[in-house]
Structures are given as C-alpha cells and as structure tokens.
C-alpha cells in the first residue's frame, strides 16, 4: 500500500499551497487503512472470543477462568456428536439434491426451451424470497403433518390409521429444506444458463444430435463445474440451517449440529457457553473446509466459460408437443411450492384451531386471528424492530462494500486484505455467529446486549460477503476509463466515487441492499440468540407462536408480513435483472 503514496505526493506539489510532498496523503491508502481497521474490528473479535470461550472454564476456587480442553474432550466423548454430525450430513446432502433437481430442471426449462408459462417459475421464486423461513416451514408442517391434507387423504383412501409421510423425520426435513432452497437454485442456475454461449449446442443440433444427446454431452458437461459449486453451496447452507432442524427435527427427536448448539444455550441454566462454543468451533471448522473447496470449484468453473466478445442470442430448444409436458412441470412446481402452502396458510388463518379441510369446518371460519394481529400493539413494535434492523443492516453493508469493492475491483495495492476481511464471515454459520457475538459482548463492557444494536452488529457481519459480491460484480462492469477521465478533468477520488461510480453502480447497490434487507428480515438463527424482550423481530415472534401452539395466529401474521415482503422482493428482482448480478451467481 505504501507505494500508492508516491503519485499522490508528486501531484500534491501542484497547487498544494507550498506544502512539502512528503506530507501528502494518498486518499486510496487512507480509505484502505480505515476500512481494513473497521472490517477487522467487526469480523475478527467474535472469532477470537469464540475460540477463547471454547478453551476456558471457571477456576477451581470459583474466581476467574483457566485454560482447559475439557469442553472438547467432553464433546468428543459424547455419542450425540457422531449422531448429530451424521444427521447433519444426510440432511445437507438430501436437501442439496432436492433443491438442485427441482431448481436446475426449472432453470433449463425456463432459459433454454420454448415452454409456455415460464413466468410461473419467476413468480414462485420472487414470492418465496419474501416469505419468512418460519412461516414457510410452518406451511409445510400444516400440509404434511398428521392432521394435514396429504396424510388425511391417504387415510381416507386406504383406511389405514398411519401416515403416508412422516414429516418429523430426516426425510421430512430434507424435503422441506430442499423445497425452501429450490427457488434460489432456480435463479442462480438460470443466470448460468442464460449467460452461456449456445454455439456448441447449436453445432451439435445441426449435426443431427437429439435434444437429450445435446443436453447430456454438451450442456451438462459445460455447466458441470458451476452445478458442482452450487451443489456445495447449498450443502453448506443446509449444514448450517436452523429453522427446519428446530421446527421439524426437534419435535421428531432428530438432532443436528445447529440444534445441539441451540439446546446448550436454551435448555440449561446457566447456559453452557463453553460447551456451545466448542460445538460452534467444530462446525465452524467444517464449514471453513467446505468453503475452501467451494472456492476451488468456483474458480475451475471459469475455465469452462463460453462467453466471448461476440454477441449472441440463445436460440431455445424447440420441444414440439413436448413443451406442454414441460409446461405441466412448471405448473406442478407452481402449485406445490406456492399455491399449496399459501392456501393452507389462508385456511389455517381463518380457523380458531387447525384442522384439515372439511365441509363441516366451514362453519368455524372466523377473522379473529387477523383481529388479534391488528389489535395487538406488540406486533406493530415487531414490525418496527424488524424493518429498523433490516434497513440499517442493508445500508451499512452496502456502504462498507461499496468502497471495499471499488478498491478491490481497481486492484489497489493491499485491497486484497479488504476482500478477505469482507468475505471471511462466510465461514460463520448463523447459529455459530450468534454464539460468537454473545461471547464478545459478554466480555466487552458495551451496553448493547439484548438491544437492536447487537442484532445490527451481528447482521452486518453476517451479510458483508453478500454485499461485497454485488458491489464487486457491478464494479467490474464499469470501465475504469470513466474514472480516469474524471481524474484528468481534476476530480478528486471522493468526487469520482460520488459523481461517476455511485450513479453507474446504483442498480447493483439497490439490488444488493434489497437482498440483504430480505435476508435480515427472514432469518431466525441470529435474533433467537441475541434479541432481548424489547428487541424481538418478526422471525422470533413467529417461532414463539408456533412453539406455543398458536399456529393459526402465526398463519394470519405471516400472510400479512409476506404480502409486504413480496412487494420488496419484487423490487429486488427487477433491480437484480437490470444489474445482472447475484449473491453467488455470475456477475
């Protein structure tokens, strides 16, 4: 970085008021140092305090703490570690397979065929992005539970008193998590297929290859590195998932690593912070290794790039009469992932207690759940907390990553450190980051524990990598000649950033901000550990309603909240299409 000071010092001698060049300050160096310090303060202390907490315990005389490996020894001696790790691996592999199958199939149908009704897939994905995780999982529990329509219809048809699908099992968890991720897989795979040059496919078809042969020998092989990278990404995110394991796994007696950490903190008085920290460090190490291989796969995918400077317009596969089969697949996806969960939530929200659809139950329909939501000032406070936390998080994340991404994209010396610090939080599973931030603020004398500010702190750390992806990808599309021209005209670095870079980067910044906003408004794993009585968010309130047996009131609250989030998700999609960037897609 020091090398950057020389040109600035030389320029400072012109019109610099006689100031000696040795005292000139390079704005890029100053901005880089300040940002590096700020990012380091954000992301490094939670990791250090988490590791320290896993290796410390109370002293024998009851005063202070001492170094110990007891937490790890106890962890390794427990049978539940192996059981939970096995369940986590099966759950993550199955979820990735389900999400990739449904999402990848839809992406190919929408982007590469002449199938009608393709808008249904986008509508499903957009509304899914605005649906809180807790509500979406609750809808599937209504559908697939013992009293749900699927198992009720099975009993009516067979006369068997059992169930067709036991949703409270590893299989049920896998289905729900896979359905939850398939819309995002569809969007990311769609970007890959949309940006790939189809000349190889067209050459194969001109040579007489069938649609299936072209797919098998050309399309799949070219897309395989990107598919493997996306599969590993979904595997990692399923491994660190909390909502489905907590709402589906715990009632069914299926423990995974994330729920074990949660139980250490919630079911013991006082919370076993040392044991939870040791559990968190183990999960952190696993995710870090997996993310390393994800990075390797992502880089290898670049070698299969088929985009050149020559313009092209993909010609869709003409499926003939077969397009109605693929249209039926889109319709079934629309019905399963969107219509069925929505209808069951509407039905549940109109009942005093949940029961499957029966003609006799129509006389029980009531708007009392909606009245309860509108009449309770507590819910209005939840809306304010959630919007405040999500909005401040998105603004801070995009502001930090705007400058960090600018310095990194322009290859400023030392900017690699900013990139590493901004993307480092990817290694933190949500529940682990929650434990790490707890360890930090239990030791640092700053009175933010239990307030919205500790949530904002944790959310900013959590979503820095997403903001960096949007900012960096958008900046790569802006040629540096525009900035150089501004510099020649006498504009300072700050003026160039404000007058040139920011207006051109606005679509990416808005898309990234909206994406971070939606994630912060949906997630449960951080606020369930960090929120206090006056800083509850909508996700925590929905979780409490479900665990307290108030599923019908949850349905009413969730539908109203989802309507608001869907409007925001629609705006996100429009801006994302304009900027052509994604959280982990092709920039």
C-alpha positions as CSV (number, residue, x, y, z in Angstrom):
1,X,0.0,0.0,0.0
2,X,2.9,2.4,0.7
3,X,3.7,2.5,-3.0
4,X,0.4,4.3,-3.6
5,X,1.6,7.4,-1.7
6,X,4.2,8.4,-4.3
7,X,2.0,9.6,-7.2
8,X,-0.3,11.4,-4.7
9,X,2.7,13.1,-3.2
10,X,4.0,14.2,-6.6
11,X,0.6,15.7,-7.5
12,X,0.3,17.5,-4.2
13,X,3.1,19.8,-5.1
14,X,1.0,21.4,-7.8
15,X,-1.3,24.0,-6.2
16,X,-0.7,22.5,-2.8
17,X,-0.1,25.7,-1.0
18,X,3.7,25.1,-0.8
19,X,3.2,22.0,1.3
20,X,6.0,19.5,1.2
21,X,5.2,16.4,-0.9
22,X,6.3,14.1,1.9
23,X,3.2,15.2,3.9
24,X,0.7,14.4,1.1
25,X,-1.9,11.8,1.9
26,X,-3.0,9.2,-0.7
27,X,-6.8,9.0,-0.4
28,X,-6.8,5.4,-1.6
29,X,-4.3,4.5,1.1
30,X,-6.2,6.3,3.8
31,X,-9.5,4.8,2.8
32,X,-8.0,1.3,2.6
33,X,-6.4,1.6,6.1
34,X,-9.6,2.9,7.7
35,X,-11.8,0.3,6.0
36,X,-9.3,-2.5,6.9
37,X,-9.4,-1.4,10.6
38,X,-13.2,-1.1,10.6
39,X,-13.7,-4.5,9.0
40,X,-11.2,-6.1,11.3
41,X,-13.0,-4.7,14.3
42,X,-16.2,-6.2,13.0
43,X,-15.2,-9.7,12.0
44,X,-12.1,-10.7,14.0
45,X,-13.1,-10.2,17.7
46,X,-16.2,-12.6,17.5
47,X,-13.9,-15.3,16.2
48,X,-11.2,-14.7,18.8
49,X,-13.7,-14.7,21.7
50,X,-15.5,-17.8,20.4
51,X,-12.2,-19.7,20.3
52,X,-11.2,-18.3,23.7
53,X,-14.6,-19.4,25.2
54,X,-14.1,-22.9,23.9
55,X,-10.8,-23.2,25.7
56,X,-11.7,-21.6,29.0
57,X,-13.6,-22.7,32.1
58,X,-14.2,-21.5,35.6
59,X,-11.3,-21.7,38.0
60,X,-11.4,-24.3,40.8
61,X,-11.7,-21.7,43.5
62,X,-14.6,-20.1,41.6
63,X,-12.8,-16.9,40.7
64,X,-11.8,-16.1,37.1
65,X,-11.2,-18.6,34.4
66,X,-8.5,-21.0,33.4
67,X,-7.3,-22.6,30.1
68,X,-8.9,-26.0,29.6
69,X,-9.6,-28.6,26.9
70,X,-12.4,-30.1,28.9
71,X,-15.2,-28.8,26.6
72,X,-13.7,-30.5,23.5
73,X,-12.9,-33.7,25.5
74,X,-16.5,-33.8,26.7
75,X,-17.7,-33.1,23.2
76,X,-15.7,-35.9,21.6
77,X,-16.8,-38.4,24.4
78,X,-20.5,-37.7,23.7
79,X,-22.3,-40.1,21.5
80,X,-24.6,-37.4,20.3
81,X,-21.8,-35.7,18.4
82,X,-21.5,-38.6,16.0
83,X,-25.2,-38.9,15.7
84,X,-25.8,-35.2,15.2
85,X,-22.9,-35.0,12.6
86,X,-24.4,-38.0,10.7
87,X,-27.9,-36.4,10.7
88,X,-26.4,-33.1,9.6
89,X,-24.6,-34.7,6.7
90,X,-27.6,-36.8,5.5
91,X,-29.9,-33.7,5.8
92,X,-27.5,-31.5,3.9
93,X,-26.8,-33.9,1.1
94,X,-30.5,-34.7,0.7
95,X,-31.5,-31.0,0.7
96,X,-28.9,-30.1,-1.9
97,X,-30.1,-33.0,-4.1
98,X,-33.8,-32.0,-3.9
99,X,-33.0,-28.3,-4.4
100,X,-30.7,-28.9,-7.4
101,X,-33.1,-31.3,-9.1
102,X,-36.2,-29.1,-8.9
103,X,-34.3,-25.8,-9.3
104,X,-32.0,-27.0,-12.0
105,X,-34.8,-28.6,-14.0
106,X,-36.8,-25.4,-13.9
107,X,-33.8,-23.3,-14.9
108,X,-33.2,-25.3,-18.0
109,X,-36.9,-25.3,-19.0
110,X,-37.3,-21.6,-18.5
111,X,-34.0,-20.4,-20.0
112,X,-33.4,-22.9,-22.8
113,X,-36.7,-24.1,-24.1
114,X,-39.8,-22.7,-25.8
115,X,-42.0,-23.8,-23.0
116,X,-45.1,-21.6,-22.2
117,X,-46.0,-20.2,-18.8
118,X,-42.4,-19.6,-17.8
119,X,-43.4,-16.6,-15.8
120,X,-44.9,-19.0,-13.2
121,X,-41.4,-20.1,-12.2
122,X,-40.3,-16.5,-11.6
123,X,-43.5,-15.7,-9.7
124,X,-42.8,-18.6,-7.4
125,X,-39.2,-17.6,-6.8
126,X,-40.0,-14.0,-6.1
127,X,-42.7,-14.7,-3.6
128,X,-40.6,-17.4,-1.9
129,X,-37.8,-14.8,-1.4
130,X,-40.3,-12.6,0.6
131,X,-41.6,-15.5,2.8
132,X,-40.1,-15.8,6.3
133,X,-38.4,-19.2,6.8
134,X,-40.5,-19.9,9.9
135,X,-43.8,-19.3,8.0
136,X,-42.7,-21.4,5.0
137,X,-41.7,-24.3,7.3
138,X,-44.9,-23.9,9.2
139,X,-46.9,-24.1,6.0
140,X,-45.3,-27.4,5.1
141,X,-45.9,-28.8,8.5
142,X,-49.6,-27.9,8.1
143,X,-49.6,-29.7,4.7
144,X,-47.6,-32.8,5.6
145,X,-48.4,-33.1,9.3
146,X,-50.6,-35.9,10.7
147,X,-53.7,-33.7,10.5
148,X,-52.7,-32.2,7.2
149,X,-54.5,-32.8,3.9
150,X,-51.9,-35.2,2.4
151,X,-52.0,-37.7,5.3
152,X,-55.7,-37.2,5.8
153,X,-56.4,-38.0,2.2
154,X,-54.2,-41.1,2.5
155,X,-56.1,-42.4,5.5
156,X,-59.4,-41.7,3.7
157,X,-58.3,-43.7,0.6
158,X,-56.7,-46.6,2.4
159,X,-58.5,-46.8,5.7
160,X,-55.1,-47.1,7.3
161,X,-54.6,-45.1,10.5
162,X,-51.0,-44.3,9.8
163,X,-49.4,-41.6,7.7
164,X,-48.0,-41.5,4.2
165,X,-45.3,-39.0,5.1
166,X,-43.7,-38.6,8.5
167,X,-42.6,-35.0,8.2
168,X,-40.9,-35.1,11.6
169,X,-38.0,-37.2,10.3
170,X,-34.8,-36.8,8.4
171,X,-36.7,-37.4,5.2
172,X,-39.3,-34.8,6.0
173,X,-36.6,-32.3,7.0
174,X,-34.8,-32.9,3.7
175,X,-37.9,-32.3,1.6
176,X,-38.8,-29.1,3.4
177,X,-35.3,-27.7,3.2
178,X,-34.9,-28.7,-0.4
179,X,-38.2,-27.0,-1.3
180,X,-37.0,-23.9,0.6
181,X,-33.8,-23.7,-1.4
182,X,-35.1,-24.7,-4.9
183,X,-36.3,-21.2,-5.9
184,X,-32.9,-19.6,-5.2
185,X,-31.2,-22.5,-7.1
186,X,-33.5,-21.8,-10.0
187,X,-32.4,-18.1,-10.1
188,X,-28.7,-18.9,-9.8
189,X,-28.8,-21.8,-12.3
190,X,-30.9,-19.6,-14.6
191,X,-28.2,-16.9,-14.6
192,X,-25.6,-19.6,-15.6
193,X,-27.6,-21.0,-18.4
194,X,-28.7,-17.6,-19.7
195,X,-25.1,-16.3,-19.9
196,X,-23.6,-19.4,-21.6
197,X,-22.9,-19.2,-25.3
198,X,-25.1,-21.7,-27.1
199,X,-23.0,-22.1,-30.2
200,X,-21.8,-25.6,-29.1
201,X,-25.3,-26.7,-28.6
202,X,-26.4,-25.3,-31.9
203,X,-23.5,-27.1,-33.6
204,X,-24.5,-30.4,-32.0
205,X,-28.1,-29.9,-33.2
206,X,-27.0,-29.1,-36.7
207,X,-25.0,-32.3,-36.7
208,X,-28.2,-34.3,-36.0
209,X,-27.9,-34.7,-32.2
210,X,-31.2,-35.0,-30.4
211,X,-32.3,-32.7,-27.5
212,X,-31.3,-35.4,-25.0
213,X,-27.9,-36.1,-26.6
214,X,-27.2,-32.3,-26.7
215,X,-28.1,-31.9,-23.1
216,X,-26.1,-35.0,-22.0
217,X,-23.0,-34.4,-24.0
218,X,-22.8,-30.6,-24.3
219,X,-25.0,-28.6,-21.9
220,X,-24.5,-30.7,-18.7
221,X,-20.7,-31.1,-19.3
222,X,-20.2,-27.3,-19.8
223,X,-22.4,-26.5,-16.8
224,X,-21.0,-29.2,-14.5
225,X,-18.4,-27.1,-12.6
226,X,-21.0,-24.4,-11.9
227,X,-23.5,-27.1,-10.9
228,X,-21.0,-28.7,-8.5
229,X,-20.1,-25.3,-7.0
230,X,-23.8,-24.5,-6.5
231,X,-24.4,-28.0,-5.0
232,X,-21.6,-27.5,-2.5
233,X,-23.0,-24.0,-1.7
234,X,-26.5,-25.4,-0.9
235,X,-24.9,-28.3,1.1
236,X,-23.0,-25.8,3.2
237,X,-26.1,-23.6,3.8
238,X,-28.2,-26.7,4.7
239,X,-25.5,-27.9,7.0
240,X,-25.8,-24.6,8.9
241,X,-29.6,-24.3,8.6
242,X,-31.5,-23.7,11.8
243,X,-35.2,-23.1,11.1
244,X,-36.0,-26.6,9.6
245,X,-34.0,-28.5,12.2
246,X,-35.6,-26.5,15.0
247,X,-39.2,-26.7,13.8
248,X,-39.2,-30.1,12.2
249,X,-36.2,-32.0,13.7
250,X,-36.5,-31.2,17.4
251,X,-40.2,-32.3,17.7
252,X,-39.3,-35.5,15.9
253,X,-36.2,-36.2,18.0
254,X,-33.8,-35.6,15.2
255,X,-30.8,-33.5,16.4
256,X,-28.3,-31.9,14.1
257,X,-25.2,-29.8,15.0
258,X,-27.0,-26.4,14.9
259,X,-29.8,-27.5,17.2
260,X,-27.3,-29.1,19.6
261,X,-25.6,-25.7,20.0
262,X,-29.0,-24.0,20.5
263,X,-30.1,-26.5,23.2
264,X,-26.8,-26.0,25.1
265,X,-27.8,-22.3,25.4
266,X,-31.6,-22.5,25.8
267,X,-32.2,-25.6,28.0
268,X,-29.5,-25.2,30.6
269,X,-29.4,-22.7,33.4
270,X,-27.0,-21.0,33.3
271,X,-26.3,-21.6,29.6
272,X,-23.3,-23.8,29.0
273,X,-21.3,-21.2,26.9
274,X,-18.1,-23.3,26.9
275,X,-19.7,-26.4,25.5
276,X,-21.7,-24.4,23.0
277,X,-18.5,-22.6,21.9
278,X,-16.7,-25.9,21.4
279,X,-19.6,-27.2,19.4
280,X,-19.5,-24.0,17.4
281,X,-15.8,-24.2,16.7
282,X,-16.2,-27.7,15.3
283,X,-19.0,-26.6,13.0
284,X,-17.0,-23.5,12.0
285,X,-14.0,-25.7,11.0
286,X,-16.2,-28.0,8.9
287,X,-17.8,-25.0,7.1
288,X,-14.4,-23.4,6.5
289,X,-13.0,-26.5,4.8
290,X,-16.1,-26.8,2.7
291,X,-16.0,-23.2,1.6
292,X,-12.3,-23.7,0.6
293,X,-13.4,-26.4,-1.8
294,X,-16.4,-24.2,-2.9
295,X,-13.9,-21.5,-3.9
296,X,-11.8,-24.1,-5.8
297,X,-14.8,-25.3,-7.7
298,X,-15.9,-21.7,-8.5
299,X,-12.5,-20.9,-9.9
300,X,-12.5,-24.1,-12.0
301,X,-15.9,-23.1,-13.4
302,X,-14.2,-20.1,-15.1
303,X,-12.2,-22.4,-17.3
304,X,-15.4,-23.6,-18.9
305,X,-16.5,-20.1,-19.8
306,X,-18.0,-19.9,-23.3
307,X,-18.8,-16.1,-23.4
308,X,-16.7,-14.1,-25.8
309,X,-16.8,-10.6,-27.1
310,X,-19.1,-11.7,-29.9
311,X,-22.7,-11.0,-29.3
312,X,-25.2,-13.9,-29.2
313,X,-28.8,-14.6,-28.6
314,X,-29.6,-18.1,-27.3
315,X,-32.0,-20.0,-29.5
316,X,-34.3,-22.1,-27.3
317,X,-34.8,-25.8,-27.9
318,X,-38.0,-26.4,-29.8
319,X,-39.6,-29.2,-27.8
320,X,-42.6,-29.5,-30.2
321,X,-45.5,-31.1,-28.4
322,X,-43.2,-31.9,-25.6
323,X,-43.3,-28.3,-24.5
324,X,-46.7,-29.0,-22.9
325,X,-45.1,-31.6,-20.7
326,X,-42.5,-29.1,-19.5
327,X,-45.3,-26.6,-19.1
328,X,-47.1,-29.1,-16.9
329,X,-43.8,-29.4,-14.8
330,X,-43.8,-25.6,-14.3
331,X,-47.5,-25.7,-13.3
332,X,-46.9,-28.5,-10.8
333,X,-43.9,-26.6,-9.3
334,X,-46.1,-23.5,-9.0
335,X,-48.9,-25.5,-7.3
336,X,-46.6,-27.4,-4.9
337,X,-44.2,-24.6,-3.9
338,X,-46.5,-21.6,-3.9
339,X,-50.2,-22.4,-4.2
340,X,-50.5,-25.3,-1.8
341,X,-48.5,-23.6,1.1
342,X,-50.4,-20.3,0.5
343,X,-53.9,-22.0,0.5
344,X,-53.1,-24.0,3.6
345,X,-51.9,-20.8,5.4
346,X,-55.1,-18.9,4.4
347,X,-57.2,-21.8,5.6
348,X,-55.4,-22.1,8.9
349,X,-55.5,-18.3,9.4
350,X,-59.4,-18.5,9.3
351,X,-59.7,-21.2,11.9
352,X,-59.7,-20.9,15.7
353,X,-57.6,-24.1,15.8
354,X,-56.0,-26.0,12.9
355,X,-57.8,-29.0,11.3
356,X,-57.7,-30.3,7.7
357,X,-60.2,-29.1,5.1
358,X,-63.7,-30.5,5.8
359,X,-67.1,-29.1,4.7
360,X,-68.2,-29.2,8.3
361,X,-65.3,-27.0,9.3
362,X,-66.6,-24.1,7.1
363,X,-68.9,-23.0,9.9
364,X,-65.8,-22.4,12.1
365,X,-64.3,-19.8,9.8
366,X,-63.5,-16.5,11.5
367,X,-61.4,-13.4,11.2
368,X,-60.4,-13.5,14.9
369,X,-56.8,-14.2,14.1
370,X,-56.5,-11.2,11.9
371,X,-58.2,-9.0,14.5
372,X,-55.8,-10.3,17.1
373,X,-52.8,-9.2,14.9
374,X,-54.2,-5.8,14.2
375,X,-55.4,-5.1,17.8
376,X,-52.0,-6.1,19.4
377,X,-49.6,-3.1,19.6
378,X,-46.9,-5.7,20.2
379,X,-47.0,-6.8,16.5
380,X,-46.6,-3.2,15.4
381,X,-43.5,-2.9,17.6
382,X,-42.2,-6.1,16.0
383,X,-42.7,-4.6,12.5
384,X,-40.7,-1.5,13.6
385,X,-37.9,-3.5,15.1
386,X,-37.6,-5.8,12.1
387,X,-37.7,-3.0,9.5
388,X,-35.2,-0.9,11.5
389,X,-32.7,-3.8,11.9
390,X,-33.0,-4.9,8.2
391,X,-32.8,-1.3,6.8
392,X,-29.8,-0.2,8.9
393,X,-28.1,-3.5,8.1
394,X,-28.6,-3.2,4.4
395,X,-27.4,0.4,4.3
396,X,-24.3,-0.2,6.4
397,X,-23.4,-3.4,4.5
398,X,-23.7,-1.7,1.1
399,X,-21.8,1.4,2.2
400,X,-18.9,-0.6,3.5
401,X,-18.7,-2.9,0.5
402,X,-19.1,-0.1,-2.0
403,X,-15.7,1.4,-1.1
404,X,-14.1,-2.0,-0.4
405,X,-15.4,-3.4,-3.7
406,X,-14.2,-0.3,-5.5
407,X,-10.7,-0.6,-4.2
408,X,-10.6,-4.4,-4.8
409,X,-12.0,-4.1,-8.3
410,X,-9.5,-1.4,-9.3
411,X,-6.6,-3.6,-7.9
412,X,-5.4,-1.1,-5.4
413,X,-2.3,-2.4,-3.6
414,X,-3.4,-4.0,-0.4
415,X,-7.1,-4.2,-1.4
416,X,-6.9,-8.0,-1.2
417,X,-7.0,-7.6,2.6
418,X,-10.3,-5.8,2.3
419,X,-11.7,-8.5,0.1
420,X,-10.6,-11.2,2.5
421,X,-12.0,-9.4,5.6
422,X,-15.3,-8.8,3.8
423,X,-15.8,-12.3,2.7
424,X,-14.4,-14.0,5.8
425,X,-17.8,-14.1,7.6
426,X,-19.0,-16.8,5.1
427,X,-17.3,-19.3,7.4
428,X,-19.7,-18.4,10.2
429,X,-22.9,-20.4,10.3
430,X,-25.7,-18.2,11.6
431,X,-26.1,-20.0,15.0
432,X,-22.3,-20.0,15.4
433,X,-22.0,-16.3,14.7
434,X,-24.7,-15.8,17.3
435,X,-22.7,-17.6,19.9
436,X,-19.5,-15.7,18.9
437,X,-21.2,-12.3,19.2
438,X,-22.7,-13.4,22.6
439,X,-19.2,-14.3,23.8
440,X,-17.9,-10.9,22.6
441,X,-20.4,-8.7,24.3
442,X,-20.5,-10.7,27.5
443,X,-16.8,-9.7,27.9
444,X,-16.8,-6.2,26.3
445,X,-18.3,-3.5,28.6
446,X,-20.6,-2.0,25.9
447,X,-24.3,-2.0,26.9
448,X,-25.8,-3.3,23.7
449,X,-26.7,-6.9,24.8
450,X,-30.4,-7.5,24.3
451,X,-30.9,-4.4,22.1
452,X,-31.5,-4.0,18.4
453,X,-27.9,-2.7,18.1
454,X,-26.4,-6.1,18.9
455,X,-28.6,-7.6,16.2
456,X,-27.5,-4.9,13.7
457,X,-23.8,-5.7,14.6
458,X,-24.3,-9.4,14.0
459,X,-26.3,-8.9,10.8
460,X,-23.7,-6.6,9.3
461,X,-21.0,-9.2,9.9
462,X,-23.2,-12.0,8.5
463,X,-24.1,-10.2,5.3
464,X,-20.9,-8.4,4.4
465,X,-20.0,-11.2,1.8
466,X,-23.3,-10.8,0.0
467,X,-22.9,-7.0,-0.2
468,X,-19.3,-7.5,-1.4
469,X,-20.5,-9.8,-4.2
470,X,-23.0,-7.3,-5.5
471,X,-20.6,-4.3,-5.3
472,X,-17.6,-6.1,-6.8
473,X,-19.6,-7.7,-9.6
474,X,-21.2,-4.4,-10.5
475,X,-17.9,-2.5,-10.5
476,X,-16.3,-5.0,-12.9
477,X,-18.9,-3.9,-15.4
478,X,-17.8,-0.2,-15.1
479,X,-14.7,0.6,-17.2
480,X,-12.0,2.4,-15.3
481,X,-11.5,4.8,-18.2
482,X,-14.5,6.8,-16.9
483,X,-12.8,7.3,-13.6
484,X,-9.5,8.1,-15.3
485,X,-11.3,10.8,-17.4
486,X,-12.7,12.3,-14.3
487,X,-9.2,12.4,-12.7
488,X,-7.8,14.1,-15.8
489,X,-10.6,16.7,-15.5
490,X,-9.4,17.5,-12.0
491,X,-11.9,15.4,-9.9
492,X,-10.8,14.1,-6.6
493,X,-11.1,10.5,-5.6
494,X,-14.2,11.3,-3.5
495,X,-15.8,13.3,-6.3
496,X,-15.2,10.5,-8.7
497,X,-16.7,7.9,-6.4
498,X,-19.7,10.2,-5.7
499,X,-20.4,11.6,-9.2
500,X,-19.2,8.7,-11.5
501,X,-19.1,5.4,-9.7
502,X,-22.1,5.5,-7.5
503,X,-24.7,6.6,-10.1
504,X,-23.5,3.9,-12.5
505,X,-23.4,1.3,-9.7
506,X,-26.8,2.3,-8.4
507,X,-28.7,-0.8,-9.8
508,X,-26.2,-3.2,-8.2
509,X,-26.2,-1.3,-4.9
510,X,-30.0,-1.2,-4.7
511,X,-30.3,-4.9,-5.7
512,X,-27.7,-5.9,-3.1
513,X,-29.3,-3.7,-0.4
514,X,-32.7,-5.2,-1.0
515,X,-31.3,-8.7,-1.0
516,X,-29.6,-8.1,2.4
517,X,-32.8,-6.5,3.7
518,X,-34.9,-9.5,2.8
519,X,-32.4,-11.9,4.4
520,X,-32.2,-9.9,7.6
521,X,-36.0,-9.7,7.8
522,X,-36.4,-13.5,7.4
523,X,-33.6,-15.1,9.4
524,X,-34.1,-16.7,12.8
525,X,-30.8,-18.1,13.9
526,X,-29.2,-14.8,15.0
527,X,-32.1,-13.0,16.7
528,X,-33.3,-16.1,18.6
529,X,-30.0,-16.0,20.5
530,X,-29.3,-12.2,20.6
531,X,-32.7,-10.5,20.8
532,X,-34.0,-9.2,24.2
533,X,-37.6,-8.6,25.4
534,X,-37.7,-5.2,23.7
535,X,-35.8,-6.1,20.5
536,X,-37.7,-9.1,19.2
537,X,-38.0,-9.5,15.5
538,X,-40.8,-10.9,13.4
539,X,-39.0,-14.2,12.9
540,X,-38.6,-14.7,16.6
541,X,-42.3,-13.9,17.2
542,X,-43.4,-16.4,14.6
543,X,-41.2,-19.0,16.1
544,X,-42.7,-18.4,19.5
545,X,-46.2,-18.5,18.1
546,X,-45.5,-21.9,16.6
547,X,-43.9,-23.4,19.6
548,X,-46.7,-22.1,21.8
549,X,-49.3,-23.9,19.7
550,X,-50.7,-20.7,18.1
551,X,-50.2,-21.8,14.5
552,X,-53.4,-20.2,13.2
553,X,-52.4,-16.8,14.5
554,X,-48.9,-17.4,13.0
555,X,-50.6,-18.0,9.7
556,X,-52.5,-14.7,9.8
557,X,-49.5,-12.7,10.9
558,X,-47.2,-14.4,8.4
559,X,-49.5,-13.8,5.4
560,X,-49.7,-10.1,6.2
561,X,-46.0,-9.9,6.6
562,X,-45.3,-11.9,3.5
563,X,-47.5,-9.5,1.5
564,X,-45.2,-6.6,2.5
565,X,-42.0,-8.6,1.9
566,X,-43.3,-9.8,-1.5
567,X,-43.5,-6.2,-2.7
568,X,-39.9,-5.6,-1.6
569,X,-38.8,-9.0,-3.2
570,X,-40.4,-7.9,-6.5
571,X,-38.4,-4.7,-6.4
572,X,-35.3,-6.7,-5.7
573,X,-35.9,-9.0,-8.7
574,X,-36.4,-6.1,-11.1
575,X,-33.2,-4.4,-10.0
576,X,-31.3,-7.6,-10.0
577,X,-32.3,-8.3,-13.6
578,X,-31.1,-4.8,-14.5
579,X,-27.8,-5.2,-12.8
580,X,-27.3,-8.8,-13.8
581,X,-25.6,-9.7,-10.6
582,X,-26.4,-12.2,-7.8
583,X,-25.2,-13.2,-4.4
584,X,-23.2,-16.1,-5.7
585,X,-24.1,-16.1,-9.4
586,X,-22.3,-14.9,-12.4
587,X,-21.7,-11.2,-12.2
